[in-house]
């Protein structure tokens, strides 16, 4: 992650970048990454609920793809992830 940011990318693709972190560290890292949104576009692929706090847009993939924007849609995803943080496909 640090090497990627040193290059000042216009697109930052993150794949499960916080999966090995505890919740508090993950929350802080997500906030730091969100602060970069004026410098570059960030695409985060994850199943972790902390990213819902900083997402502008959430695409939920499953049998069908659902697009969630705004507080109501993201709040629904947050509640679902808290009840089952690792849902089966």
CNS distance restraints for C-alpha pairs under 8 A (distance, minus, plus):
assign (resid   1 and name CA) (resid   5 and name CA) 6.30 0.50 0.50
assign (resid   1 and name CA) (resid  17 and name CA) 7.97 0.50 0.50
assign (resid   2 and name CA) (resid   6 and name CA) 6.28 0.50 0.50
assign (resid   3 and name CA) (resid   7 and name CA) 6.90 0.50 0.50
assign (resid   4 and name CA) (resid   8 and name CA) 7.30 0.50 0.50
assign (resid   4 and name CA) (resid   9 and name CA) 7.10 0.50 0.50
assign (resid   4 and name CA) (resid  12 and name CA) 7.62 0.50 0.50
assign (resid   5 and name CA) (resid   9 and name CA) 6.60 0.50 0.50
assign (resid   8 and name CA) (resid  39 and name CA) 7.91 0.50 0.50
assign (resid   8 and name CA) (resid  40 and name CA) 7.96 0.50 0.50
assign (resid   9 and name CA) (resid  40 and name CA) 6.42 0.50 0.50
assign (resid  10 and name CA) (resid  39 and name CA) 7.00 0.50 0.50
assign (resid  10 and name CA) (resid  40 and name CA) 4.42 0.50 0.50
assign (resid  10 and name CA) (resid  41 and name CA) 6.05 0.50 0.50
assign (resid  11 and name CA) (resid  40 and name CA) 5.53 0.50 0.50
assign (resid  11 and name CA) (resid  41 and name CA) 4.77 0.50 0.50
assign (resid  11 and name CA) (resid  42 and name CA) 5.93 0.50 0.50
assign (resid  11 and name CA) (resid  43 and name CA) 7.57 0.50 0.50
assign (resid  12 and name CA) (resid  40 and name CA) 6.85 0.50 0.50
assign (resid  12 and name CA) (resid  41 and name CA) 6.14 0.50 0.50
assign (resid  12 and name CA) (resid  42 and name CA) 4.79 0.50 0.50
assign (resid  12 and name CA) (resid  43 and name CA) 6.18 0.50 0.50
assign (resid  13 and name CA) (resid  42 and name CA) 6.04 0.50 0.50
assign (resid  13 and name CA) (resid  43 and name CA) 4.83 0.50 0.50
assign (resid  13 and name CA) (resid  44 and name CA) 6.00 0.50 0.50
assign (resid  13 and name CA) (resid  45 and name CA) 7.83 0.50 0.50
assign (resid  14 and name CA) (resid  42 and name CA) 7.54 0.50 0.50
assign (resid  14 and name CA) (resid  43 and name CA) 6.09 0.50 0.50
assign (resid  14 and name CA) (resid  44 and name CA) 4.62 0.50 0.50
assign (resid  14 and name CA) (resid  45 and name CA) 6.06 0.50 0.50
assign (resid  15 and name CA) (resid  44 and name CA) 5.97 0.50 0.50
assign (resid  15 and name CA) (resid  45 and name CA) 4.78 0.50 0.50
assign (resid  15 and name CA) (resid  46 and name CA) 6.35 0.50 0.50
assign (resid  16 and name CA) (resid  44 and name CA) 7.42 0.50 0.50
assign (resid  16 and name CA) (resid  45 and name CA) 5.97 0.50 0.50
assign (resid  16 and name CA) (resid  46 and name CA) 4.94 0.50 0.50
assign (resid  16 and name CA) (resid  47 and name CA) 7.60 0.50 0.50
assign (resid  17 and name CA) (resid  46 and name CA) 7.86 0.50 0.50
assign (resid  18 and name CA) (resid  26 and name CA) 5.79 0.50 0.50
assign (resid  18 and name CA) (resid  29 and name CA) 7.94 0.50 0.50
assign (resid  18 and name CA) (resid  48 and name CA) 7.98 0.50 0.50
assign (resid  19 and name CA) (resid  46 and name CA) 8.00 0.50 0.50
assign (resid  19 and name CA) (resid  48 and name CA) 7.28 0.50 0.50
assign (resid  21 and name CA) (resid  25 and name CA) 6.12 0.50 0.50
assign (resid  21 and name CA) (resid  26 and name CA) 5.62 0.50 0.50
assign (resid  22 and name CA) (resid  26 and name CA) 6.04 0.50 0.50
assign (resid  23 and name CA) (resid  27 and name CA) 6.04 0.50 0.50
assign (resid  23 and name CA) (resid  50 and name CA) 7.68 0.50 0.50
assign (resid  24 and name CA) (resid  28 and name CA) 6.29 0.50 0.50
assign (resid  25 and name CA) (resid  29 and name CA) 6.12 0.50 0.50
assign (resid  26 and name CA) (resid  30 and name CA) 6.04 0.50 0.50
assign (resid  26 and name CA) (resid  50 and name CA) 6.93 0.50 0.50
assign (resid  27 and name CA) (resid  31 and name CA) 6.31 0.50 0.50
assign (resid  27 and name CA) (resid  50 and name CA) 5.79 0.50 0.50
assign (resid  27 and name CA) (resid  51 and name CA) 7.86 0.50 0.50
assign (resid  28 and name CA) (resid  32 and name CA) 6.31 0.50 0.50
assign (resid  29 and name CA) (resid  33 and name CA) 6.12 0.50 0.50
assign (resid  30 and name CA) (resid  34 and name CA) 6.02 0.50 0.50
assign (resid  30 and name CA) (resid  50 and name CA) 7.13 0.50 0.50
assign (resid  30 and name CA) (resid  51 and name CA) 6.37 0.50 0.50
assign (resid  30 and name CA) (resid  54 and name CA) 6.80 0.50 0.50
assign (resid  31 and name CA) (resid  35 and name CA) 6.32 0.50 0.50
assign (resid  31 and name CA) (resid  54 and name CA) 6.68 0.50 0.50
assign (resid  32 and name CA) (resid  36 and name CA) 7.04 0.50 0.50
assign (resid  33 and name CA) (resid  37 and name CA) 7.37 0.50 0.50
assign (resid  34 and name CA) (resid  54 and name CA) 5.96 0.50 0.50
assign (resid  34 and name CA) (resid  55 and name CA) 7.92 0.50 0.50
assign (resid  36 and name CA) (resid  40 and name CA) 6.43 0.50 0.50
assign (resid  37 and name CA) (resid  41 and name CA) 6.02 0.50 0.50
assign (resid  37 and name CA) (resid  42 and name CA) 6.71 0.50 0.50
assign (resid  46 and name CA) (resid  51 and name CA) 7.78 0.50 0.50
assign (resid  47 and name CA) (resid  85 and name CA) 7.50 0.50 0.50
assign (resid  47 and name CA) (resid  86 and name CA) 7.13 0.50 0.50
assign (resid  48 and name CA) (resid  81 and name CA) 7.78 0.50 0.50
assign (resid  48 and name CA) (resid  85 and name CA) 7.06 0.50 0.50
assign (resid  49 and name CA) (resid  53 and name CA) 7.76 0.50 0.50
assign (resid  49 and name CA) (resid  78 and name CA) 6.15 0.50 0.50
assign (resid  49 and name CA) (resid  81 and name CA) 5.95 0.50 0.50
assign (resid  49 and name CA) (resid  82 and name CA) 7.34 0.50 0.50
assign (resid  49 and name CA) (resid  85 and name CA) 7.24 0.50 0.50
assign (resid  50 and name CA) (resid  54 and name CA) 7.71 0.50 0.50
assign (resid  51 and name CA) (resid  55 and name CA) 6.05 0.50 0.50
assign (resid  52 and name CA) (resid  58 and name CA) 7.55 0.50 0.50
assign (resid  52 and name CA) (resid  74 and name CA) 6.43 0.50 0.50
assign (resid  52 and name CA) (resid  77 and name CA) 7.73 0.50 0.50
assign (resid  52 and name CA) (resid  78 and name CA) 6.59 0.50 0.50
assign (resid  56 and name CA) (resid  69 and name CA) 6.77 0.50 0.50
assign (resid  56 and name CA) (resid  70 and name CA) 7.60 0.50 0.50
assign (resid  57 and name CA) (resid  67 and name CA) 7.44 0.50 0.50
assign (resid  57 and name CA) (resid  68 and name CA) 6.20 0.50 0.50
assign (resid  57 and name CA) (resid  69 and name CA) 5.15 0.50 0.50
assign (resid  57 and name CA) (resid  70 and name CA) 7.76 0.50 0.50
assign (resid  58 and name CA) (resid  67 and name CA) 5.92 0.50 0.50
assign (resid  58 and name CA) (resid  68 and name CA) 5.06 0.50 0.50
assign (resid  58 and name CA) (resid  69 and name CA) 6.38 0.50 0.50
assign (resid  58 and name CA) (resid  74 and name CA) 7.22 0.50 0.50
assign (resid  59 and name CA) (resid  65 and name CA) 6.73 0.50 0.50
assign (resid  59 and name CA) (resid  66 and name CA) 5.76 0.50 0.50
assign (resid  59 and name CA) (resid  67 and name CA) 4.59 0.50 0.50
assign (resid  59 and name CA) (resid  68 and name CA) 6.20 0.50 0.50
assign (resid  60 and name CA) (resid  65 and name CA) 5.61 0.50 0.50
assign (resid  60 and name CA) (resid  66 and name CA) 5.08 0.50 0.50
assign (resid  60 and name CA) (resid  67 and name CA) 6.26 0.50 0.50
assign (resid  60 and name CA) (resid  68 and name CA) 7.51 0.50 0.50
assign (resid  61 and name CA) (resid  65 and name CA) 4.63 0.50 0.50
assign (resid  61 and name CA) (resid  66 and name CA) 6.61 0.50 0.50
assign (resid  62 and name CA) (resid  89 and name CA) 6.56 0.50 0.50
assign (resid  63 and name CA) (resid  89 and name CA) 7.98 0.50 0.50
assign (resid  68 and name CA) (resid  73 and name CA) 4.84 0.50 0.50
assign (resid  68 and name CA) (resid  74 and name CA) 5.97 0.50 0.50
assign (resid  69 and name CA) (resid  73 and name CA) 5.61 0.50 0.50
assign (resid  69 and name CA) (resid  74 and name CA) 6.28 0.50 0.50
assign (resid  70 and name CA) (resid  74 and name CA) 6.26 0.50 0.50
assign (resid  71 and name CA) (resid  75 and name CA) 5.80 0.50 0.50
assign (resid  72 and name CA) (resid  76 and name CA) 6.36 0.50 0.50
assign (resid  73 and name CA) (resid  77 and name CA) 6.57 0.50 0.50
assign (resid  74 and name CA) (resid  78 and name CA) 6.17 0.50 0.50
assign (resid  75 and name CA) (resid  79 and name CA) 6.23 0.50 0.50
assign (resid  76 and name CA) (resid  80 and name CA) 6.24 0.50 0.50
assign (resid  77 and name CA) (resid  81 and name CA) 6.05 0.50 0.50
assign (resid  78 and name CA) (resid  82 and name CA) 6.18 0.50 0.50
assign (resid  79 and name CA) (resid  83 and name CA) 6.39 0.50 0.50
assign (resid  80 and name CA) (resid  84 and name CA) 6.24 0.50 0.50
assign (resid  80 and name CA) (resid  85 and name CA) 7.58 0.50 0.50
assign (resid  81 and name CA) (resid  85 and name CA) 4.43 0.50 0.50
assign (resid  81 and name CA) (resid  86 and name CA) 7.42 0.50 0.50
assign (resid  81 and name CA) (resid  87 and name CA) 7.94 0.50 0.50
